[in-house]
Amino acid sequence: MKCLLITRLYSGFELSLKNLVWNPEGVPTIYNLINKLSLTHDTSIIFTAKDSGKTYTSNWKKNKDVDLKIKNLDANIKVLSGVFYFPKIIPRKVAMILRDFRQLIKVIQYIQCNKPQLIYCDSANIIVGFILSKLYPNLPIVIRVLGVCSFWRSILKSKRFVHKIYKFAFKGHYSTVIGTQDGSGIEYWFNEVLKKNVSRYVLLNGVKNNKGIKKKVEQNKQILFVGRLEEYKGIIIFIKAIIKVLKSSQQRISIIIIGDGTLFKEVISLCEKSGFRKKFKFLKSIPHKNVLKYHLNTDIYVSANTDGNLINTNLEAISSDACMIIPKPQKEKLIDIKTYEFLKDSVLYYKVNDEDDLAKKIMFLLKSPDTIIYYKNKLAKYKKRFLRSWKERIDQEIKILEALVKK
């Protein structure tokens, strides 16, 4: 199968491309698929630098497109420059429109030269995917949605022109649409945004094998947060809750935060003003494979994500038999309905965006070590019902792609 992947240049891939050595730091859904496809099929990848968005920043500043061959990955790679391709005199919003148009032209030129048998396009490039579906109606085109963020949720009823364009693009005649089951209510969203006759799959992500990773005995109780330091990930709520705990508890606690983002400086400032800065350890972005050891050595894992809690970091926590605290299901938004179906009472829930309730739940666990062990043991039993390896998960997706080409 000769396949072309068109995907946004995620920040977790940038260092690998700069160093010419494939060692991704995030987005395992995409990089595990890339790894397997590159081993089993003729694979080309076009990374589109988007370098924009309130919850997304990019360090890719190149003003020219580049073709790359990198170690540990047998694939043809092209990175399309973003707004930095254009002179600084052009207003940023105009540059963003020109960027998308230019990237579309480059993609079309690439397809004309390389003749792929299948195109796999992530939702950040949905407009590209829609236009390609019109230009190449006989070519299988797959759209990949990595969960429903607040932006995608807003396009359903918004009257803004840009939202209407995106909503229209999702109505394309695609071969299939694959979504990640991350608790965001994507199956309900698909029913609203896709054409009724479009084939669709909602797949729960896999987990990495954590056998062989040694656990350490720590004197302090460790509390872990993993995720981008952005508002929708709930980092500010988490920090404020932890500060309340530190002010009222005499226990020895250490807090580990893995992730980077636009709120990093604000988070550091909150910690410093509280007087508890030394209690926090910030690791920023680290290779995905290294995150597991922190899951295994954590007493309490907290997720404050308001967009859904079957995300990769939480699945890894589940795989590690964590004592988890997560937000309650948001029934009115259809968020975390599936999360509760999977986890039931094997985790502890708190009121969404309620720092006081989160602090109470953390204090409750700190005062009761036996309860921490109880939740760890219960989750160890529950996870067997639904967790699977990344190999099983990616094999399932590749079979879907292969079947499209065989039609």
C-alpha positions as a LaTeX table, in Angstrom:
\begin{tabular}{lrrr}
\hline
Residue & $x$ (\AA) & $y$ (\AA) & $z$ (\AA) \\
\hline
Met1 & 0.00 & 0.00 & 0.00 \\
Lys2 & 1.38 & 3.38 & $-1.02$ \\
Cys3 & 0.02 & 5.81 & 1.53 \\
Leu4 & 0.37 & 9.53 & 2.17 \\
Leu5 & $-0.14$ & 10.95 & 5.66 \\
Ile6 & $-0.98$ & 14.65 & 5.90 \\
Thr7 & $-0.80$ & 15.80 & 9.48 \\
Arg8 & $-0.14$ & 18.94 & 11.47 \\
Leu9 & 3.43 & 19.28 & 12.68 \\
Tyr10 & 2.85 & 18.52 & 16.36 \\
Ser11 & 5.26 & 20.07 & 18.83 \\
Gly12 & 6.18 & 16.59 & 20.06 \\
Phe13 & 7.67 & 15.80 & 16.63 \\
Glu14 & 9.67 & 18.99 & 16.08 \\
Leu15 & 12.83 & 17.98 & 17.94 \\
Ser16 & 12.98 & 14.65 & 16.09 \\
Leu17 & 12.82 & 16.44 & 12.76 \\
Lys18 & 15.42 & 18.99 & 13.75 \\
Asn19 & 17.83 & 16.32 & 15.05 \\
Leu20 & 17.04 & 13.93 & 12.15 \\
Val21 & 16.48 & 11.12 & 14.67 \\
Trp22 & 12.95 & 9.79 & 15.26 \\
Asn23 & 12.30 & 10.05 & 19.01 \\
Pro24 & 8.82 & 11.61 & 19.35 \\
Glu25 & 7.79 & 13.22 & 22.63 \\
Gly26 & 4.01 & 13.12 & 22.25 \\
Val27 & 0.93 & 12.23 & 20.18 \\
Pro28 & 1.39 & 8.42 & 20.42 \\
Thr29 & $-1.81$ & 7.92 & 18.43 \\
Ile30 & $-0.08$ & 9.33 & 15.37 \\
Tyr31 & 3.51 & 8.27 & 15.92 \\
Asn32 & 2.62 & 4.63 & 16.62 \\
Leu33 & 0.69 & 4.54 & 13.35 \\
Ile34 & 3.62 & 6.18 & 11.54 \\
Asn35 & 6.03 & 3.64 & 13.03 \\
Lys36 & 4.00 & 0.63 & 11.89 \\
Leu37 & 3.10 & 2.01 & 8.45 \\
Ser38 & 6.73 & 2.85 & 7.73 \\
Leu39 & 7.69 & $-0.76$ & 8.45 \\
Thr40 & 4.92 & $-2.44$ & 6.47 \\
His41 & 3.97 & $-0.05$ & 3.66 \\
Asp42 & 5.41 & 2.55 & 1.28 \\
Thr43 & 4.86 & 5.61 & 3.45 \\
Ser44 & 5.18 & 9.34 & 2.81 \\
Ile45 & 4.40 & 12.04 & 5.36 \\
Ile46 & 3.63 & 15.72 & 4.85 \\
Phe47 & 3.83 & 17.70 & 8.08 \\
Thr48 & 2.03 & 21.04 & 7.84 \\
Ala49 & 3.37 & 23.72 & 10.20 \\
Lys50 & 0.32 & 25.49 & 11.63 \\
Asp51 & 2.13 & 27.71 & 14.17 \\
Ser52 & $-1.07$ & 29.22 & 15.53 \\
Gly53 & $-3.84$ & 28.79 & 18.05 \\
Lys54 & $-4.57$ & 29.75 & 21.66 \\
Thr55 & $-3.72$ & 26.26 & 22.92 \\
Tyr56 & $-1.00$ & 25.40 & 20.45 \\
Thr57 & 2.41 & 26.92 & 19.88 \\
Ser58 & 5.12 & 25.83 & 17.49 \\
Asn59 & 8.87 & 26.29 & 17.55 \\
Trp60 & 9.18 & 25.46 & 13.84 \\
Lys61 & 10.39 & 28.78 & 12.46 \\
Lys62 & 11.77 & 27.67 & 9.08 \\
Asn63 & 10.75 & 29.91 & 6.19 \\
Lys64 & 11.21 & 27.21 & 3.55 \\
Asp65 & 9.79 & 23.74 & 2.95 \\
Val66 & 12.18 & 20.89 & 3.70 \\
Asp67 & 12.48 & 17.27 & 2.58 \\
Leu68 & 13.95 & 14.98 & 5.24 \\
Lys69 & 15.27 & 11.50 & 5.78 \\
Ile70 & 15.59 & 10.73 & 9.46 \\
Lys71 & 17.11 & 7.90 & 11.45 \\
Asn72 & 14.79 & 5.20 & 12.87 \\
Leu73 & 11.98 & 6.01 & 10.43 \\
Asp74 & 11.75 & 4.61 & 6.90 \\
Ala75 & 9.48 & 7.22 & 5.33 \\
Asn76 & 9.68 & 10.11 & 2.89 \\
Ile77 & 9.12 & 13.28 & 4.89 \\
Lys78 & 8.25 & 16.79 & 3.77 \\
Val79 & 7.65 & 19.66 & 6.17 \\
Leu80 & 5.65 & 22.56 & 4.75 \\
Ser81 & 6.55 & 25.93 & 6.22 \\
Gly82 & 3.91 & 27.95 & 8.03 \\
Val83 & 3.43 & 31.70 & 8.39 \\
Phe84 & 7.20 & 32.24 & 8.50 \\
Tyr85 & 7.28 & 31.55 & 4.77 \\
Phe86 & 5.78 & 35.01 & 4.21 \\
Pro87 & 7.33 & 38.44 & 4.83 \\
Lys88 & 6.71 & 39.85 & 8.32 \\
Ile89 & 4.99 & 42.87 & 6.79 \\
Ile90 & 1.96 & 40.67 & 6.00 \\
Pro91 & $-0.59$ & 40.69 & 8.88 \\
Arg92 & $-0.61$ & 37.39 & 10.76 \\
Lys93 & $-4.26$ & 36.52 & 10.01 \\
Val94 & $-3.65$ & 37.12 & 6.31 \\
Ala95 & $-0.47$ & 35.06 & 6.48 \\
Met96 & $-2.43$ & 32.20 & 8.07 \\
Ile97 & $-4.91$ & 32.18 & 5.17 \\
Leu98 & $-2.07$ & 32.32 & 2.62 \\
Arg99 & $-0.28$ & 29.55 & 4.53 \\
Asp100 & $-3.22$ & 27.17 & 4.27 \\
Phe101 & $-3.74$ & 27.93 & 0.58 \\
Arg102 & $-0.04$ & 27.46 & $-0.20$ \\
Gln103 & 0.11 & 24.20 & 1.76 \\
Leu104 & $-2.90$ & 22.91 & $-0.19$ \\
Ile105 & $-1.18$ & 23.64 & $-3.51$ \\
Lys106 & 1.99 & 21.88 & $-2.32$ \\
Val107 & $-0.02$ & 18.82 & $-1.23$ \\
Ile108 & $-1.76$ & 18.62 & $-4.61$ \\
Gln109 & 1.60 & 18.88 & $-6.40$ \\
Tyr110 & 2.98 & 16.09 & $-4.22$ \\
Ile111 & 0.02 & 13.83 & $-4.97$ \\
Gln112 & 0.37 & 14.46 & $-8.70$ \\
Cys113 & 4.03 & 13.44 & $-8.60$ \\
Asn114 & 3.83 & 10.48 & $-6.20$ \\
Lys115 & 0.42 & 8.91 & $-6.95$ \\
Pro116 & $-0.49$ & 7.52 & $-3.49$ \\
Gln117 & $-3.11$ & 4.79 & $-3.17$ \\
Leu118 & $-4.53$ & 6.20 & 0.06 \\
Ile119 & $-4.53$ & 9.59 & 1.79 \\
Tyr120 & $-4.74$ & 9.79 & 5.57 \\
Cys121 & $-5.48$ & 13.33 & 6.71 \\
Asp122 & $-5.73$ & 14.62 & 10.28 \\
Ser123 & $-8.51$ & 16.99 & 11.30 \\
Ala124 & $-6.16$ & 19.99 & 11.44 \\
Asn125 & $-6.06$ & 19.60 & 7.66 \\
Ile126 & $-9.77$ & 18.87 & 7.19 \\
Ile127 & $-10.19$ & 21.58 & 4.55 \\
Val128 & $-7.31$ & 20.07 & 2.58 \\
Gly129 & $-8.97$ & 16.67 & 2.94 \\
Phe130 & $-12.31$ & 18.04 & 1.72 \\
Ile131 & $-10.79$ & 19.61 & $-1.41$ \\
Leu132 & $-8.79$ & 16.45 & $-2.14$ \\
Ser133 & $-12.01$ & 14.41 & $-1.91$ \\
Lys134 & $-13.43$ & 16.59 & $-4.70$ \\
Leu135 & $-10.30$ & 16.49 & $-6.85$ \\
Tyr136 & $-9.68$ & 12.74 & $-6.43$ \\
Pro137 & $-13.11$ & 11.12 & $-5.93$ \\
Asn138 & $-11.75$ & 7.61 & $-6.64$ \\
Leu139 & $-8.87$ & 7.89 & $-4.17$ \\
Pro140 & $-9.56$ & 6.58 & $-0.63$ \\
Ile141 & $-9.37$ & 9.53 & 1.75 \\
Val142 & $-9.42$ & 8.95 & 5.50 \\
Ile143 & $-10.00$ & 11.73 & 8.03 \\
Arg144 & $-8.50$ & 11.29 & 11.49 \\
Val145 & $-9.99$ & 13.12 & 14.49 \\
Leu146 & $-7.99$ & 13.01 & 17.73 \\
Gly147 & $-10.96$ & 13.67 & 19.99 \\
Val148 & $-13.30$ & 16.66 & 20.17 \\
Cys149 & $-11.67$ & 19.77 & 21.60 \\
Ser150 & $-13.65$ & 22.90 & 22.49 \\
Phe151 & $-13.00$ & 24.37 & 19.04 \\
Trp152 & $-14.52$ & 21.38 & 17.23 \\
Arg153 & $-17.43$ & 21.35 & 19.65 \\
Ser154 & $-18.12$ & 25.03 & 18.94 \\
Ile155 & $-18.51$ & 24.61 & 15.17 \\
Leu156 & $-21.84$ & 22.79 & 15.54 \\
Lys157 & $-23.94$ & 25.85 & 16.38 \\
Ser158 & $-21.59$ & 28.76 & 15.75 \\
Lys159 & $-22.49$ & 31.40 & 13.17 \\
Arg160 & $-18.88$ & 32.50 & 12.65 \\
Phe161 & $-17.81$ & 32.16 & 9.04 \\
Val162 & $-14.67$ & 30.17 & 9.82 \\
His163 & $-16.66$ & 27.69 & 11.92 \\
Lys164 & $-19.19$ & 27.26 & 9.11 \\
Ile165 & $-16.34$ & 26.45 & 6.70 \\
Tyr166 & $-14.99$ & 23.73 & 9.00 \\
Lys167 & $-18.45$ & 22.30 & 9.59 \\
Phe168 & $-19.06$ & 22.19 & 5.84 \\
Ala169 & $-15.69$ & 20.47 & 5.31 \\
Phe170 & $-16.64$ & 17.66 & 7.69 \\
Lys171 & $-19.66$ & 16.93 & 5.49 \\
Gly172 & $-17.39$ & 15.64 & 2.74 \\
His173 & $-17.77$ & 12.24 & 1.06 \\
Tyr174 & $-14.84$ & 10.54 & 2.80 \\
Ser175 & $-13.97$ & 6.86 & 2.56 \\
Thr176 & $-14.01$ & 6.68 & 6.33 \\
Val177 & $-13.51$ & 8.84 & 9.41 \\
Ile178 & $-11.58$ & 7.49 & 12.40 \\
Gly179 & $-11.91$ & 9.09 & 15.82 \\
Thr180 & $-10.17$ & 8.61 & 19.13 \\
Gln181 & $-12.33$ & 7.48 & 22.05 \\
Asp182 & $-10.98$ & 9.95 & 24.60 \\
Gly183 & $-14.16$ & 10.59 & 26.57 \\
Ser184 & $-14.91$ & 13.82 & 24.68 \\
Gly185 & $-18.18$ & 12.50 & 23.29 \\
Ile186 & $-16.80$ & 12.03 & 19.81 \\
Glu187 & $-19.36$ & 9.40 & 18.82 \\
Tyr188 & $-22.19$ & 11.89 & 19.49 \\
Trp189 & $-20.28$ & 14.64 & 17.69 \\
Phe190 & $-19.79$ & 12.41 & 14.64 \\
Asn191 & $-23.57$ & 11.97 & 14.44 \\
Glu192 & $-23.97$ & 15.74 & 14.23 \\
Val193 & $-21.12$ & 16.70 & 11.94 \\
Leu194 & $-20.64$ & 13.82 & 9.45 \\
Lys195 & $-22.85$ & 12.73 & 6.60 \\
Lys196 & $-25.02$ & 9.82 & 7.72 \\
Asn197 & $-23.66$ & 7.42 & 5.09 \\
Val198 & $-19.98$ & 8.05 & 5.87 \\
Ser199 & $-18.25$ & 5.07 & 7.46 \\
Arg200 & $-16.81$ & 5.83 & 10.90 \\
Tyr201 & $-14.84$ & 4.17 & 13.69 \\
Val202 & $-14.26$ & 5.30 & 17.27 \\
Leu203 & $-11.16$ & 3.59 & 18.69 \\
Leu204 & $-9.80$ & 3.62 & 22.23 \\
Asn205 & $-6.05$ & 4.13 & 22.23 \\
Gly206 & $-3.53$ & 1.55 & 23.36 \\
Val207 & $-0.97$ & 1.53 & 26.15 \\
Lys208 & 2.73 & 0.82 & 26.33 \\
Asn209 & 3.98 & $-2.26$ & 28.15 \\
Asn210 & 5.38 & $-1.13$ & 31.51 \\
Lys211 & 6.97 & $-4.44$ & 32.48 \\
Gly212 & 10.58 & $-4.16$ & 33.52 \\
Ile213 & 10.21 & $-0.62$ & 34.89 \\
Lys214 & 11.29 & $-0.66$ & 38.52 \\
Lys215 & 9.27 & 1.04 & 41.22 \\
Lys216 & 11.03 & 3.23 & 43.75 \\
Val217 & 10.17 & 3.62 & 47.39 \\
Glu218 & 9.68 & 7.32 & 48.10 \\
Gln219 & 9.46 & 8.93 & 51.52 \\
Asn220 & 7.16 & 11.66 & 50.27 \\
Lys221 & 3.69 & 11.06 & 48.92 \\
Gln222 & 3.94 & 11.78 & 45.18 \\
Ile223 & 1.16 & 13.50 & 43.25 \\
Leu224 & 1.45 & 13.51 & 39.47 \\
Phe225 & 0.02 & 15.73 & 36.72 \\
Val226 & 0.76 & 14.98 & 33.06 \\
Gly227 & $-0.42$ & 17.18 & 30.20 \\
Arg228 & 0.04 & 20.43 & 28.33 \\
Leu229 & $-0.02$ & 23.44 & 30.60 \\
Glu230 & $-3.15$ & 24.92 & 29.04 \\
Glu231 & $-6.50$ & 26.06 & 30.40 \\
Tyr232 & $-8.48$ & 23.13 & 28.98 \\
Lys233 & $-6.13$ & 20.68 & 30.70 \\
Gly234 & $-7.06$ & 22.26 & 34.04 \\
Ile235 & $-3.51$ & 23.02 & 35.17 \\
Ile236 & $-4.50$ & 26.20 & 37.05 \\
Ile237 & $-7.30$ & 24.39 & 38.91 \\
Phe238 & $-4.82$ & 21.64 & 39.79 \\
Ile239 & $-2.16$ & 24.06 & 41.09 \\
Lys240 & $-4.66$ & 26.03 & 43.20 \\
Ala241 & $-6.04$ & 22.81 & 44.69 \\
Ile242 & $-2.55$ & 21.56 & 45.52 \\
Ile243 & $-1.65$ & 24.85 & 47.20 \\
Lys244 & $-4.77$ & 24.51 & 49.40 \\
Val245 & $-3.63$ & 20.98 & 50.30 \\
Leu246 & $-0.08$ & 22.14 & 51.12 \\
Lys247 & $-1.44$ & 24.90 & 53.38 \\
Ser248 & $-3.64$ & 22.55 & 55.39 \\
Ser249 & $-1.62$ & 19.32 & 55.41 \\
Gln250 & 1.42 & 18.42 & 57.48 \\
Gln251 & 2.27 & 15.42 & 55.34 \\
Arg252 & 5.41 & 15.19 & 53.24 \\
Ile253 & 4.23 & 15.73 & 49.68 \\
Ser254 & 6.01 & 16.22 & 46.37 \\
Ile255 & 4.28 & 17.21 & 43.15 \\
Ile256 & 5.57 & 16.24 & 39.73 \\
Ile257 & 4.29 & 18.07 & 36.66 \\
Ile258 & 5.16 & 16.73 & 33.21 \\
Gly259 & 4.31 & 18.97 & 30.28 \\
Asp260 & 4.85 & 22.39 & 28.76 \\
Gly261 & 2.55 & 25.03 & 27.35 \\
Thr262 & 1.49 & 28.65 & 27.22 \\
Leu263 & 0.64 & 28.77 & 30.95 \\
Phe264 & 4.07 & 27.59 & 32.14 \\
Lys265 & 5.21 & 31.00 & 33.46 \\
Glu266 & 1.85 & 31.64 & 35.12 \\
Val267 & 2.01 & 28.26 & 36.85 \\
Ile268 & 5.55 & 28.90 & 38.10 \\
Ser269 & 4.45 & 32.30 & 39.39 \\
Leu270 & 1.53 & 30.75 & 41.33 \\
Cys271 & 3.88 & 28.24 & 42.95 \\
Glu272 & 6.40 & 30.92 & 43.92 \\
Lys273 & 3.77 & 33.24 & 45.39 \\
Ser274 & 2.38 & 30.37 & 47.47 \\
Gly275 & 5.75 & 29.82 & 49.15 \\
Phe276 & 5.73 & 26.13 & 48.18 \\
Arg277 & 7.82 & 26.32 & 44.99 \\
Lys278 & 10.28 & 23.67 & 46.26 \\
Lys279 & 7.46 & 21.14 & 46.55 \\
Phe280 & 6.96 & 21.19 & 42.77 \\
Lys281 & 9.14 & 19.47 & 40.18 \\
Phe282 & 8.58 & 20.62 & 36.60 \\
Leu283 & 9.88 & 18.27 & 33.91 \\
Lys284 & 8.40 & 20.03 & 30.87 \\
Ser285 & 8.29 & 17.76 & 27.80 \\
Ile286 & 10.10 & 14.43 & 28.03 \\
Pro287 & 10.13 & 11.44 & 25.63 \\
His288 & 6.85 & 9.60 & 25.83 \\
Lys289 & 8.51 & 6.31 & 26.80 \\
Asn290 & 10.03 & 7.97 & 29.90 \\
Val291 & 6.70 & 9.11 & 31.33 \\
Leu292 & 5.70 & 5.59 & 32.43 \\
Lys293 & 8.21 & 5.37 & 35.27 \\
Tyr294 & 6.62 & 8.42 & 36.87 \\
His295 & 3.18 & 6.82 & 36.63 \\
Leu296 & 4.47 & 3.70 & 38.36 \\
Asn297 & 6.06 & 5.63 & 41.22 \\
Thr298 & 3.11 & 7.93 & 41.91 \\
Asp299 & 0.73 & 7.67 & 44.86 \\
Ile300 & $-2.01$ & 9.90 & 43.43 \\
Tyr301 & $-2.57$ & 10.81 & 39.79 \\
Val302 & $-4.78$ & 13.82 & 39.01 \\
Ser303 & $-6.41$ & 14.72 & 35.71 \\
Ala304 & $-8.18$ & 18.05 & 35.40 \\
Asn305 & $-8.95$ & 17.80 & 31.70 \\
Thr306 & $-12.33$ & 19.33 & 30.84 \\
Asp307 & $-12.53$ & 17.90 & 27.29 \\
Gly308 & $-12.54$ & 14.18 & 28.16 \\
Asn309 & $-10.57$ & 11.77 & 30.33 \\
Leu310 & $-9.79$ & 8.71 & 28.24 \\
Ile311 & $-6.78$ & 10.56 & 26.84 \\
Asn312 & $-3.38$ & 8.90 & 26.41 \\
Thr313 & $-1.87$ & 10.13 & 29.66 \\
Asn314 & $-4.85$ & 8.82 & 31.61 \\
Leu315 & $-4.77$ & 5.45 & 29.83 \\
Glu316 & $-1.11$ & 5.18 & 30.86 \\
Ala317 & $-2.11$ & 5.96 & 34.44 \\
Ile318 & $-4.78$ & 3.26 & 34.24 \\
Ser319 & $-2.23$ & 0.83 & 32.82 \\
Ser320 & 0.00 & 1.60 & 35.81 \\
Asp321 & $-2.81$ & 0.85 & 38.31 \\
Ala322 & $-2.95$ & 4.44 & 39.48 \\
Cys323 & $-5.04$ & 5.87 & 42.26 \\
Met324 & $-6.79$ & 8.39 & 40.02 \\
Ile325 & $-8.80$ & 11.53 & 40.64 \\
Ile326 & $-10.67$ & 12.81 & 37.56 \\
Pro327 & $-13.55$ & 15.22 & 36.82 \\
Lys328 & $-17.14$ & 13.99 & 37.04 \\
Pro329 & $-18.97$ & 13.32 & 33.75 \\
Gln330 & $-20.43$ & 16.44 & 32.10 \\
Lys331 & $-23.75$ & 14.97 & 31.01 \\
Glu332 & $-25.05$ & 18.19 & 29.45 \\
Lys333 & $-22.01$ & 18.30 & 27.13 \\
Leu334 & $-21.88$ & 14.49 & 26.66 \\
Ile335 & $-18.30$ & 14.55 & 27.99 \\
Asp336 & $-16.90$ & 11.57 & 29.93 \\
Ile337 & $-20.07$ & 9.52 & 29.57 \\
Lys338 & $-17.98$ & 6.73 & 28.06 \\
Thr339 & $-15.22$ & 7.36 & 30.61 \\
Tyr340 & $-17.62$ & 6.50 & 33.42 \\
Glu341 & $-18.86$ & 3.42 & 31.53 \\
Phe342 & $-15.29$ & 2.12 & 31.43 \\
Leu343 & $-14.08$ & 3.14 & 34.89 \\
Lys344 & $-17.22$ & 3.11 & 37.08 \\
Asp345 & $-16.18$ & 3.42 & 40.74 \\
Ser346 & $-12.55$ & 2.39 & 40.29 \\
Val347 & $-11.46$ & 6.04 & 40.40 \\
Leu348 & $-12.34$ & 9.06 & 42.53 \\
Tyr349 & $-14.38$ & 11.88 & 40.94 \\
Tyr350 & $-14.51$ & 15.61 & 41.73 \\
Lys351 & $-16.70$ & 18.48 & 40.50 \\
Val352 & $-15.45$ & 19.92 & 37.21 \\
Asn353 & $-13.34$ & 23.10 & 37.65 \\
Asp354 & $-13.91$ & 23.04 & 41.42 \\
Glu355 & $-10.53$ & 23.51 & 43.13 \\
Asp356 & $-12.06$ & 23.16 & 46.60 \\
Asp357 & $-13.62$ & 19.80 & 45.81 \\
Leu358 & $-10.41$ & 18.61 & 44.16 \\
Ala359 & $-8.41$ & 19.66 & 47.23 \\
Lys360 & $-10.84$ & 17.76 & 49.50 \\
Lys361 & $-10.46$ & 14.59 & 47.42 \\
Ile362 & $-6.67$ & 14.80 & 47.52 \\
Met363 & $-6.71$ & 15.39 & 51.30 \\
Phe364 & $-9.06$ & 12.45 & 51.75 \\
Leu365 & $-6.58$ & 10.12 & 50.03 \\
Leu366 & $-3.51$ & 11.53 & 51.79 \\
Lys367 & $-5.13$ & 10.86 & 55.17 \\
Ser368 & $-6.03$ & 7.31 & 54.17 \\
Pro369 & $-3.13$ & 5.35 & 52.61 \\
Asp370 & $-5.26$ & 2.20 & 52.64 \\
Thr371 & $-7.78$ & 3.94 & 50.37 \\
Ile372 & $-5.01$ & 4.71 & 47.87 \\
Ile373 & $-4.16$ & 1.01 & 47.76 \\
Tyr374 & $-7.87$ & 0.16 & 47.46 \\
Tyr375 & $-8.29$ & 2.29 & 44.33 \\
Lys376 & $-5.06$ & 0.98 & 42.83 \\
Asn377 & $-6.21$ & $-2.63$ & 43.28 \\
Lys378 & $-9.70$ & $-1.93$ & 41.97 \\
Leu379 & $-8.42$ & $-0.21$ & 38.84 \\
Ala380 & $-6.01$ & $-3.12$ & 38.24 \\
Lys381 & $-9.07$ & $-5.37$ & 37.90 \\
Tyr382 & $-11.21$ & $-2.94$ & 35.85 \\
Lys383 & $-8.55$ & $-2.20$ & 33.25 \\
Lys384 & $-8.51$ & $-5.81$ & 32.04 \\
Arg385 & $-11.96$ & $-5.25$ & 30.55 \\
Phe386 & $-10.90$ & $-2.66$ & 27.98 \\
Leu387 & $-7.17$ & $-1.89$ & 27.85 \\
Arg388 & $-5.06$ & $-3.26$ & 25.00 \\
Ser389 & $-1.54$ & $-2.83$ & 23.70 \\
Trp390 & $-0.54$ & $-0.28$ & 21.11 \\
Lys391 & 0.27 & $-3.14$ & 18.75 \\
Glu392 & $-3.30$ & $-4.45$ & 18.92 \\
Arg393 & $-4.69$ & $-0.93$ & 18.58 \\
Ile394 & $-2.55$ & 0.08 & 15.57 \\
Asp395 & $-3.04$ & $-3.28$ & 13.83 \\
Gln396 & $-6.79$ & $-2.63$ & 13.96 \\
Glu397 & $-6.42$ & 0.79 & 12.33 \\
Ile398 & $-4.08$ & $-0.45$ & 9.60 \\
Lys399 & $-6.55$ & $-3.22$ & 8.72 \\
Ile400 & $-9.19$ & $-0.53$ & 8.20 \\
Leu401 & $-6.83$ & 1.35 & 5.85 \\
Glu402 & $-5.78$ & $-1.75$ & 3.94 \\
Ala403 & $-9.41$ & $-2.75$ & 3.38 \\
Leu404 & $-10.08$ & 0.63 & 1.73 \\
Val405 & $-7.29$ & 0.13 & $-0.79$ \\
Lys406 & $-8.45$ & $-3.41$ & $-1.61$ \\
Lys407 & $-11.99$ & $-2.24$ & $-2.49$ \\
\hline
\end{tabular}
